[in-house]
Amino acid sequence: MQVRIRLALVTANQSLREEKQLEASLDALLSQVADLKNSLGSFIYKLENEYDRLTWPSVLDSFALLSGQLNTLNKVLKHEKTPLFRNQVIIPLVLSPDRDEDLMRQTEGRVPVFSHEVVPDHLRTKPDPEVEEQEKQLTTDAARIGADAAQVGSNHCPADPTLKLYHEKLGITNPVW
């Protein structure tokens, strides 16, 4: 009987420890994402409103900041103490076709309702079938072309043949590198 009680206490303590670790990881992740979002918003504001005074070094500085923040976010996600978020299950507890002001505030107006209609899109773990098929097709085409053939006439295009195919699909004939 004592062994069962000790086992139950150990399991409960371990579960509590994992829950606290998950909360700490989520807090760190939310902080990193908020910093990245603020930097991206600032950069977009500069591009839209200060484009006439924008210099190339300041654009590069902004890109360097964003790159650093993305790398930090990646390190947080790959840290050994960060639980695997893909193993976590998200279950919507309340679905409503009515407009939710709290949800609007939290998502900055991007999601007005959380209903049966939008939940599959927001909780999807795979891309849309059309996007998945197009990506598969581009990857197949890129593998078929090969890196050497993609470099020929590419105007110093990076070695990624997929990038060349994206440009071809978008109709970009002379990308600036």
Backbone as ProteinMPNN parsed JSONL, in Angstrom:
{"seq_chain_A": "MQVRIRLALVTANQSLREEKQLEASLDALLSQVADLKNSLGSFIYKLENEYDRLTWPSVLDSFALLSGQLNTLNKVLKHEKTPLFRNQVIIPLVLSPDRDEDLMRQTEGRVPVFSHEVVPDHLRTKPDPEVEEQEKQLTTDAARIGADAAQVGSNHCPADPTLKLYHEKLGITNPVW", "coords_chain_A": {"N_chain_A": [[0.82, -1.195, 0.0], [1.944, 1.268, 0.803], [3.874, 1.578, -1.165], [2.355, 2.025, -3.451], [1.18, 4.486, -2.811], [3.458, 6.124, -2.605], [4.363, 5.911, -5.234], [2.239, 7.126, -6.575], [2.481, 9.721, -5.519], [5.005, 10.46, -6.508], [4.492, 10.396, -9.248], [2.527, 12.408, -9.367], [4.038, 14.625, -8.485], [5.953, 14.716, -10.523], [4.308, 15.249, -12.717], [3.364, 17.784, -11.961], [5.772, 19.191, -11.984], [6.425, 18.982, -14.718], [4.297, 20.449, -15.761], [4.818, 23.007, -14.709], [7.242, 23.478, -15.995], [6.397, 23.529, -18.639], [4.748, 25.828, -18.559], [6.695, 27.793, -17.956], [8.283, 27.589, -20.235], [6.452, 28.338, -22.199], [5.996, 30.996, -21.399], [8.557, 32.097, -21.86], [8.706, 31.705, -24.605], [6.511, 33.246, -25.511], [7.412, 35.769, -24.764], [9.684, 36.074, -26.416], [8.447, 35.971, -28.934], [6.818, 38.24, -28.757], [8.774, 40.273, -28.662], [9.931, 39.906, -31.203], [7.715, 40.458, -32.804], [7.272, 43.168, -32.183], [9.645, 44.314, -33.184], [9.419, 43.659, -35.896], [7.069, 45.028, -36.535], [7.958, 47.646, -36.119], [9.91, 47.82, -38.113], [8.352, 47.501, -40.428], [6.781, 49.785, -40.175], [8.752, 51.75, -40.555], [9.426, 51.181, -43.23], [7.018, 51.822, -44.516], [6.453, 54.478, -43.778], [8.759, 56.035, -43.49], [10.272, 55.778, -45.736], [11.566, 57.521, -47.504], [13.68, 58.578, -46.07], [15.102, 56.415, -45.388], [18.004, 54.45, -45.053], [20.384, 52.228, -46.571], [22.194, 50.927, -44.697], [20.62, 51.137, -42.341], [18.447, 49.538, -42.989], [19.715, 47.074, -43.248], [20.559, 46.801, -40.597], [18.086, 46.502, -39.341], [17.252, 44.082, -40.496], [19.266, 42.447, -39.469], [18.688, 42.56, -36.74], [16.132, 41.35, -36.725], [16.85, 38.816, -37.701], [18.566, 37.937, -35.664], [16.743, 37.811, -33.534], [15.007, 35.829, -34.492], [16.789, 33.672, -34.523], [17.315, 33.463, -31.779], [14.766, 32.775, -30.875], [14.542, 30.31, -32.133], [16.564, 28.922, -30.753], [15.447, 28.892, -28.198], [13.262, 27.227, -28.673], [14.586, 24.863, -29.34], [15.944, 24.224, -27.055], [17.061, 22.013, -24.502], [15.55, 21.863, -22.17], [13.123, 22.768, -22.918], [9.875, 21.726, -23.362], [8.526, 19.409, -25.748], [6.481, 20.941, -27.903], [4.934, 19.935, -29.897], [3.938, 17.615, -28.919], [1.906, 18.319, -27.321], [-1.542, 18.571, -26.722], [-4.141, 20.433, -28.093], [-7.244, 21.462, -27.24], [-10.192, 22.912, -28.105], [-12.243, 24.433, -25.783], [-14.503, 26.027, -25.702], [-16.691, 26.867, -28.189], [-18.075, 29.271, -30.258], [-20.458, 30.911, -32.277], [-20.76, 33.589, -31.992], [-19.518, 36.971, -31.878], [-16.518, 37.602, -30.173], [-15.292, 39.752, -27.938], [-13.072, 39.737, -26.221], [-11.421, 37.821, -27.415], [-11.012, 39.143, -29.838], [-9.485, 41.302, -28.913], [-7.203, 39.993, -27.897], [-6.154, 38.826, -30.2], [-5.647, 40.973, -31.729], [-7.669, 41.869, -33.439], [-7.661, 40.052, -35.529], [-8.963, 37.595, -35.33], [-12.229, 37.286, -35.057], [-14.252, 35.518, -34.181], [-14.499, 32.282, -32.641], [-15.332, 29.618, -33.896], [-17.02, 26.606, -35.088], [-16.513, 26.755, -37.74], [-14.044, 28.118, -38.154], [-12.142, 26.895, -36.518], [-10.833, 24.482, -37.557], [-9.064, 25.643, -39.428], [-7.417, 27.299, -37.847], [-6.236, 25.542, -36.046], [-4.883, 23.749, -37.574], [-2.359, 21.447, -38.518], [-1.08, 20.738, -40.765], [-0.251, 21.969, -44.047], [-2.575, 23.54, -46.378], [-4.139, 21.349, -48.769], [-3.728, 22.151, -51.474], [-1.516, 23.865, -51.29], [0.354, 22.141, -50.21], [0.594, 20.305, -52.319], [1.596, 21.964, -54.357], [4.049, 22.711, -53.216], [5.275, 20.213, -53.101], [5.456, 19.665, -55.835], [7.186, 21.744, -56.678], [9.491, 21.063, -55.245], [10.064, 18.587, -56.401], [10.536, 19.405, -59.045], [12.768, 21.034, -58.616], [14.636, 19.166, -57.719], [14.898, 17.65, -60.006], [15.986, 19.428, -61.864], [18.497, 20.097, -60.775], [21.414, 21.407, -59.124], [23.544, 22.47, -60.642], [22.474, 22.997, -63.218], [20.596, 24.877, -62.518], [22.149, 27.013, -61.845], [23.177, 27.975, -64.227], [23.014, 30.774, -66.216], [21.702, 32.223, -64.247], [22.282, 34.666, -63.25], [24.036, 35.04, -61.062], [22.552, 33.737, -59.089], [21.547, 32.416, -55.914], [22.539, 29.105, -54.796], [20.306, 27.515, -54.446], [18.051, 25.624, -56.099], [15.293, 25.614, -55.841], [14.574, 28.202, -55.269], [15.002, 29.466, -57.704], [12.991, 28.232, -59.202], [10.718, 29.202, -57.874], [10.929, 31.893, -58.582], [10.585, 31.658, -61.347], [7.928, 30.695, -61.416], [6.629, 32.912, -60.39], [7.094, 34.719, -62.331], [9.356, 36.289, -62.339], [12.004, 37.494, -63.979], [14.601, 38.601, -63.96], [16.036, 38.47, -61.204], [17.267, 40.51, -58.565], [20.286, 40.221, -57.015]], "CA_chain_A": [[0.0, 0.0, 0.0], [2.822, 2.437, 0.852], [4.55, 1.693, -2.454], [1.407, 2.637, -4.366], [1.026, 5.888, -2.438], [4.693, 6.807, -3.004], [4.367, 5.963, -6.691], [1.258, 8.136, -6.949], [3.052, 11.025, -5.179], [6.086, 10.725, -7.447], [3.848, 10.698, -10.523], [1.882, 13.713, -9.227], [5.103, 15.627, -8.44], [6.537, 14.79, -11.858], [3.326, 15.923, -13.55], [3.375, 19.18, -11.555], [7.043, 19.734, -12.467], [6.293, 19.125, -16.173], [3.362, 21.539, -16.016], [5.534, 24.252, -14.443], [8.235, 23.624, -17.055], [5.642, 23.925, -19.82], [4.356, 27.222, -18.385], [7.898, 28.627, -18.07], [8.678, 27.571, -21.641], [5.48, 29.155, -22.932], [6.263, 32.395, -21.073], [9.768, 32.494, -22.59], [8.354, 31.731, -26.024], [5.652, 34.411, -25.734], [8.259, 36.953, -24.656], [10.486, 36.15, -27.636], [7.552, 36.283, -30.056], [6.404, 39.639, -28.601], [9.91, 41.095, -29.093], [10.028, 39.78, -32.652], [6.566, 41.159, -33.375], [7.517, 44.61, -32.057], [10.707, 44.687, -34.128], [8.865, 43.554, -37.245], [6.145, 46.159, -36.676], [8.77, 48.852, -36.241], [10.535, 47.801, -39.431], [7.297, 47.75, -41.421], [6.432, 51.201, -40.054], [9.822, 52.506, -41.228], [9.297, 50.987, -44.671], [5.823, 52.473, -45.033], [6.33, 55.903, -43.462], [10.033, 56.739, -43.52], [11.03, 55.214, -46.856], [12.396, 58.522, -48.164], [14.869, 58.822, -45.249], [15.673, 55.114, -45.052], [19.295, 54.165, -45.673], [20.674, 50.805, -46.669], [22.7, 50.398, -43.421], [19.545, 50.972, -41.347], [17.671, 48.362, -43.407], [20.524, 45.912, -42.863], [20.489, 46.697, -39.137], [16.772, 45.945, -39.007], [17.283, 42.664, -40.859], [20.144, 41.761, -38.515], [17.931, 42.443, -35.496], [15.106, 40.32, -36.924], [17.534, 37.537, -37.818], [19.008, 37.564, -34.322], [15.579, 37.43, -32.736], [14.549, 34.525, -34.982], [17.749, 32.675, -34.038], [17.072, 33.288, -30.344], [13.516, 32.025, -30.764], [14.879, 28.938, -32.518], [17.32, 28.325, -29.645], [14.489, 28.622, -27.115], [12.475, 26.054, -29.055], [15.431, 23.668, -29.388], [16.611, 24.004, -25.773], [16.74, 20.686, -23.95], [14.537, 21.953, -21.12], [11.846, 23.146, -23.517], [9.107, 20.526, -23.719], [8.122, 19.342, -27.151], [5.129, 21.48, -28.025], [4.149, 19.127, -30.835], [3.317, 16.53, -28.163], [0.824, 18.88, -26.526], [-2.836, 18.528, -27.397], [-4.956, 21.633, -27.903], [-8.663, 21.156, -27.408], [-11.013, 24.099, -27.848], [-13.279, 24.123, -24.808], [-15.709, 26.788, -25.999], [-16.85, 27.323, -29.564], [-19.259, 30.111, -30.315], [-20.565, 31.676, -33.523], [-20.894, 35.01, -31.659], [-18.308, 37.783, -31.822], [-15.919, 37.592, -28.846], [-14.463, 40.955, -27.81], [-11.795, 39.37, -25.592], [-10.65, 37.161, -28.473], [-10.619, 40.205, -30.766], [-8.41, 42.062, -28.289], [-6.012, 39.149, -27.799], [-5.61, 38.553, -31.538], [-5.536, 42.274, -32.383], [-8.686, 41.992, -34.467], [-7.52, 39.091, -36.63], [-9.908, 36.485, -35.163], [-13.392, 37.816, -34.346], [-15.023, 34.43, -33.581], [-13.844, 30.979, -32.572], [-16.478, 28.751, -34.136], [-16.756, 25.353, -35.798], [-16.073, 27.082, -39.095], [-12.654, 28.584, -38.213], [-11.233, 26.079, -35.704], [-9.927, 23.635, -38.342], [-8.011, 26.45, -40.049], [-6.487, 27.822, -36.841], [-5.539, 24.463, -35.341], [-4.333, 22.845, -38.58], [-0.931, 21.167, -38.387], [-0.564, 20.515, -42.116], [-0.699, 23.013, -44.969], [-3.708, 23.227, -47.245], [-3.753, 20.361, -49.781], [-3.201, 22.799, -52.683], [-0.174, 24.365, -50.968], [1.2, 20.956, -50.053], [0.835, 19.758, -53.664], [2.48, 22.888, -55.067], [5.383, 22.588, -52.624], [5.818, 18.926, -53.552], [5.795, 19.823, -57.247], [8.384, 22.584, -56.767], [10.625, 20.276, -54.75], [10.364, 17.596, -57.437], [11.154, 20.127, -60.166], [14.097, 21.482, -58.203], [15.518, 17.998, -57.68], [15.105, 17.223, -61.38], [16.859, 20.389, -62.528], [19.849, 19.972, -60.247], [22.028, 22.677, -58.737], [24.379, 23.004, -61.721], [21.619, 23.544, -64.271], [19.921, 26.052, -61.979], [23.113, 28.106, -61.796], [23.454, 28.482, -65.565], [22.197, 31.915, -66.609], [20.861, 32.685, -63.15], [22.698, 35.999, -62.832], [24.59, 34.862, -59.709], [21.471, 33.287, -58.219], [21.998, 31.465, -54.907], [22.584, 27.726, -55.284], [19.058, 26.803, -54.181], [17.247, 25.569, -57.327], [13.892, 25.882, -55.533], [14.393, 29.645, -55.368], [14.885, 29.775, -59.134], [11.659, 27.798, -59.636], [9.753, 30.163, -57.342], [10.996, 33.077, -59.428], [9.965, 31.342, -62.63], [6.475, 30.612, -61.214], [6.113, 34.259, -60.141], [7.348, 35.531, -63.507], [10.503, 37.161, -62.11], [13.007, 37.043, -64.951], [15.939, 39.057, -63.576], [16.077, 38.825, -59.794], [18.43, 41.282, -58.135], [20.952, 39.521, -55.909]], "C_chain_A": [[0.863, 1.259, 0.0], [3.539, 2.659, -0.485], [3.632, 2.371, -3.46], [1.24, 4.123, -4.073], [2.262, 6.674, -2.856], [4.756, 6.958, -4.524], [3.397, 7.034, -7.187], [1.792, 9.534, -6.652], [4.167, 11.413, -6.146], [5.504, 11.116, -8.801], [3.195, 12.074, -10.479], [2.929, 14.826, -9.208], [5.735, 15.817, -9.814], [5.593, 15.531, -12.804], [3.293, 17.418, -13.237], [4.64, 19.867, -12.063], [6.982, 19.95, -13.987], [5.366, 20.275, -16.535], [4.025, 22.896, -15.786], [6.572, 24.525, -15.528], [7.556, 24.077, -18.346], [5.232, 25.393, -19.726], [5.549, 28.156, -18.545], [8.352, 28.705, -19.524], [7.734, 28.426, -22.48], [5.694, 30.641, -22.66], [7.485, 32.908, -21.824], [9.47, 32.629, -24.076], [7.498, 32.952, -26.344], [6.448, 35.711, -25.663], [9.091, 37.15, -25.917], [9.628, 36.544, -28.836], [7.089, 37.735, -29.972], [7.527, 40.578, -29.037], [10.042, 41.087, -30.611], [8.904, 40.557, -33.338], [6.77, 42.668, -33.308], [8.578, 45.076, -33.044], [10.197, 44.664, -35.56], [7.9, 44.706, -37.512], [6.885, 47.475, -36.863], [9.407, 48.947, -37.622], [9.516, 48.092, -40.529], [6.873, 49.219, -41.38], [7.465, 52.07, -40.766], [9.686, 52.395, -42.746], [8.124, 51.767, -45.258], [5.838, 53.99, -44.863], [7.632, 56.696, -43.562], [10.904, 56.269, -44.677], [11.938, 56.231, -47.533], [13.67, 58.835, -47.382], [15.606, 57.527, -44.887], [16.992, 54.898, -45.796], [19.529, 52.664, -45.669], [21.25, 50.246, -45.374], [21.604, 50.221, -42.362], [18.651, 49.782, -41.689], [18.417, 47.095, -43.012], [20.518, 45.71, -41.354], [19.162, 46.077, -38.7], [16.71, 44.456, -39.334], [18.151, 41.872, -39.882], [19.424, 41.554, -37.183], [16.881, 41.342, -35.612], [15.73, 38.928, -37.007], [18.004, 37.04, -36.453], [17.857, 37.109, -33.445], [15.012, 36.089, -33.185], [15.484, 33.409, -34.513], [17.558, 32.408, -32.552], [15.803, 32.48, -30.107], [13.744, 30.557, -31.105], [15.628, 28.227, -31.394], [16.406, 27.998, -28.47], [13.696, 27.358, -27.425], [13.298, 24.768, -29.022], [16.124, 23.356, -28.064], [16.14, 22.7, -25.143], [15.679, 20.735, -22.862], [13.178, 22.405, -21.642], [11.089, 21.875, -23.882], [8.734, 20.564, -25.204], [6.671, 19.802, -27.263], [4.286, 20.649, -28.973], [3.473, 17.954, -30.128], [2.152, 17.021, -27.306], [-0.457, 18.889, -27.357], [-3.606, 19.802, -27.068], [-6.39, 21.276, -28.229], [-9.45, 22.431, -27.138], [-12.166, 23.73, -26.917], [-14.595, 24.831, -25.111], [-15.667, 27.233, -27.456], [-18.151, 28.112, -29.627], [-19.29, 30.859, -31.643], [-20.652, 33.184, -33.278], [-19.534, 35.687, -31.6], [-17.815, 37.847, -30.379], [-14.94, 38.76, -28.738], [-13.104, 40.647, -27.18], [-10.867, 38.693, -26.601], [-10.162, 38.184, -29.502], [-9.441, 40.995, -30.208], [-7.114, 41.26, -28.265], [-5.366, 38.897, -29.153], [-5.492, 39.83, -32.371], [-6.462, 42.379, -33.588], [-8.61, 40.981, -35.595], [-8.532, 37.955, -36.546], [-11.114, 36.997, -34.375], [-14.221, 36.74, -33.635], [-14.187, 33.154, -33.58], [-14.965, 29.945, -32.659], [-16.046, 27.481, -34.852], [-16.198, 25.61, -37.196], [-14.579, 27.418, -39.155], [-11.664, 27.713, -37.448], [-10.327, 25.178, -36.544], [-8.785, 24.419, -39.004], [-6.971, 26.906, -39.036], [-5.697, 26.734, -36.128], [-4.932, 23.441, -36.296], [-2.831, 22.662, -38.352], [-0.282, 20.889, -39.735], [-1.01, 21.671, -42.995], [-1.94, 22.574, -45.746], [-3.252, 22.235, -48.302], [-3.172, 20.991, -51.047], [-1.772, 23.279, -52.455], [0.795, 23.201, -50.851], [1.561, 20.359, -51.419], [1.788, 20.651, -54.45], [3.905, 22.807, -54.528], [6.048, 21.291, -53.068], [6.268, 19.007, -54.998], [7.069, 20.649, -57.42], [9.63, 21.834, -56.304], [11.045, 19.235, -55.769], [11.056, 18.25, -58.629], [12.566, 20.558, -59.823], [15.079, 20.323, -58.174], [15.855, 17.536, -59.099], [16.094, 18.15, -62.098], [18.301, 20.224, -62.067], [20.472, 21.336, -60.028], [22.845, 23.288, -59.873], [23.535, 23.658, -62.813], [20.915, 24.806, -63.79], [20.853, 27.251, -61.955], [23.341, 28.735, -63.166], [22.483, 29.61, -65.9], [21.359, 32.487, -65.49], [21.288, 34.038, -62.609], [23.173, 35.988, -61.385], [23.507, 34.526, -58.694], [22.045, 32.361, -57.155], [21.81, 30.029, -55.397], [21.294, 26.949, -55.082], [18.195, 26.786, -55.446], [15.772, 25.838, -57.072], [13.604, 27.37, -55.66], [14.219, 30.06, -56.822], [13.504, 29.376, -59.648], [10.57, 28.736, -59.113], [9.736, 31.417, -58.212], [10.344, 32.83, -60.774], [8.449, 31.309, -62.507], [5.864, 31.999, -61.044], [6.362, 35.181, -61.335], [8.501, 36.512, -63.334], [11.629, 36.672, -63.014], [14.426, 37.444, -64.558], [15.959, 39.441, -62.106], [17.358, 39.575, -59.457], [19.033, 40.6, -56.926], [21.956, 40.408, -55.256]], "O_chain_A": [[0.562, 2.214, -0.715], [3.778, 3.799, -0.884], [4.084, 3.208, -4.241], [1.167, 4.932, -4.999], [2.14, 7.77, -3.402], [5.152, 8.006, -5.035], [3.712, 7.768, -8.124], [1.583, 10.449, -7.449], [4.258, 12.57, -6.556], [5.974, 12.065, -9.43], [3.291, 12.833, -11.444], [2.737, 15.862, -9.844], [6.02, 16.943, -10.222], [6.038, 16.352, -13.606], [3.203, 18.235, -14.153], [4.581, 21.007, -12.524], [7.436, 20.98, -14.486], [5.614, 20.996, -17.502], [3.825, 23.827, -16.566], [6.762, 25.672, -15.935], [8.092, 24.921, -19.065], [5.354, 26.129, -20.705], [5.439, 29.195, -19.195], [8.759, 29.768, -19.993], [8.175, 29.155, -23.369], [5.59, 31.46, -23.573], [7.468, 34.014, -22.364], [9.934, 33.566, -24.726], [7.736, 33.624, -27.348], [6.185, 36.645, -26.42], [9.193, 38.264, -26.429], [10.043, 37.361, -29.658], [6.975, 38.402, -31.001], [7.267, 41.576, -29.71], [10.24, 42.132, -31.231], [9.133, 41.234, -34.34], [6.473, 43.375, -34.271], [8.424, 46.123, -33.673], [10.513, 45.555, -36.349], [7.914, 45.293, -38.595], [6.484, 48.315, -37.67], [9.441, 50.018, -38.228], [9.799, 48.85, -41.457], [6.633, 49.828, -42.423], [7.113, 53.003, -41.487], [9.816, 53.388, -43.462], [8.22, 52.307, -46.36], [5.301, 54.713, -45.702], [7.595, 57.918, -43.707], [12.131, 56.35, -44.609], [12.974, 55.858, -48.083], [14.644, 59.31, -47.966], [16.606, 57.55, -44.17], [17.087, 55.129, -47.001], [18.948, 51.929, -44.871], [20.832, 49.163, -44.965], [21.646, 49.273, -41.578], [18.154, 49.097, -40.796], [17.816, 46.151, -42.499], [20.476, 44.575, -40.88], [19.123, 45.234, -37.804], [16.184, 43.662, -38.553], [17.804, 40.751, -39.511], [19.54, 40.492, -36.571], [16.748, 40.504, -34.72], [15.196, 37.971, -36.445], [17.856, 35.861, -36.129], [17.98, 36.136, -32.7], [14.58, 35.292, -32.352], [15.027, 32.326, -34.148], [17.631, 31.261, -32.11], [15.769, 31.605, -29.242], [13.204, 29.668, -30.446], [15.36, 27.059, -31.113], [16.561, 26.962, -27.823], [13.482, 26.52, -26.549], [12.768, 23.701, -28.711], [16.814, 22.343, -27.951], [14.968, 22.334, -25.241], [14.975, 19.748, -22.648], [12.197, 22.423, -20.899], [11.6, 21.039, -24.627], [8.644, 21.63, -25.813], [5.754, 19.136, -26.78], [3.059, 20.65, -28.875], [2.54, 17.361, -30.67], [1.488, 16.225, -26.642], [-0.436, 19.182, -28.552], [-3.708, 20.196, -25.906], [-6.71, 20.848, -29.338], [-9.375, 22.975, -26.036], [-12.961, 22.839, -27.215], [-15.671, 24.31, -24.817], [-14.723, 27.891, -27.892], [-19.186, 27.68, -29.119], [-18.267, 31.383, -32.087], [-20.622, 33.972, -34.224], [-18.523, 35.048, -31.307], [-18.596, 38.114, -29.465], [-13.885, 38.753, -29.372], [-12.095, 41.235, -27.568], [-9.667, 38.966, -26.629], [-9.031, 38.098, -29.979], [-8.507, 41.323, -30.94], [-6.048, 41.789, -28.577], [-4.144, 38.769, -29.238], [-5.264, 39.768, -33.579], [-6.083, 42.913, -34.63], [-9.411, 41.039, -36.527], [-8.925, 37.403, -37.574], [-11.037, 37.131, -33.154], [-14.826, 37.015, -32.6], [-13.292, 32.975, -34.406], [-15.474, 29.465, -31.646], [-14.873, 27.3, -35.179], [-15.493, 24.771, -37.757], [-13.91, 27.039, -40.117], [-10.462, 27.785, -37.703], [-9.13, 25.114, -36.261], [-7.67, 23.912, -39.122], [-5.775, 26.902, -39.329], [-4.591, 26.99, -35.653], [-4.508, 22.37, -35.861], [-2.124, 23.617, -38.031], [0.944, 20.814, -39.829], [-2.038, 22.291, -42.724], [-2.3, 21.397, -45.764], [-2.089, 22.266, -48.703], [-2.238, 20.447, -51.637], [-0.915, 23.12, -53.324], [1.923, 23.271, -51.339], [2.702, 19.956, -51.642], [2.685, 20.155, -55.132], [4.862, 22.831, -55.301], [7.239, 21.27, -53.376], [7.325, 18.488, -55.358], [7.935, 20.294, -58.219], [10.697, 21.961, -56.904], [12.237, 19.016, -55.985], [12.035, 17.723, -59.157], [13.467, 20.457, -60.656], [16.235, 20.481, -58.565], [16.97, 17.084, -59.359], [16.944, 17.683, -62.856], [19.221, 20.213, -62.885], [20.094, 22.31, -60.679], [22.836, 24.506, -60.047], [23.854, 24.753, -63.276], [20.666, 25.713, -64.584], [20.395, 28.39, -62.037], [23.668, 29.919, -63.25], [21.268, 29.417, -65.868], [20.38, 33.183, -65.761], [20.728, 34.516, -61.622], [22.761, 36.824, -60.58], [23.555, 34.994, -57.556], [22.95, 31.584, -57.456], [21.017, 29.774, -56.303], [21.207, 25.803, -55.524], [17.659, 27.825, -55.832], [15.06, 26.25, -57.987], [12.524, 27.762, -56.104], [13.383, 30.909, -57.134], [12.909, 30.102, -60.445], [9.609, 29.031, -59.824], [8.672, 31.941, -58.54], [9.631, 33.691, -61.289], [7.747, 31.827, -63.375], [4.742, 32.253, -61.483], [5.883, 36.316, -61.343], [8.616, 37.468, -64.101], [12.145, 35.569, -62.835], [15.365, 36.686, -64.804], [15.905, 40.628, -61.786], [18.415, 39.288, -60.019], [18.356, 40.42, -55.914], [22.619, 39.994, -54.304]]}, "name": "protein", "num_of_chains": 1, "seq": "MQVRIRLALVTANQSLREEKQLEASLDALLSQVADLKNSLGSFIYKLENEYDRLTWPSVLDSFALLSGQLNTLNKVLKHEKTPLFRNQVIIPLVLSPDRDEDLMRQTEGRVPVFSHEVVPDHLRTKPDPEVEEQEKQLTTDAARIGADAAQVGSNHCPADPTLKLYHEKLGITNPVW"}
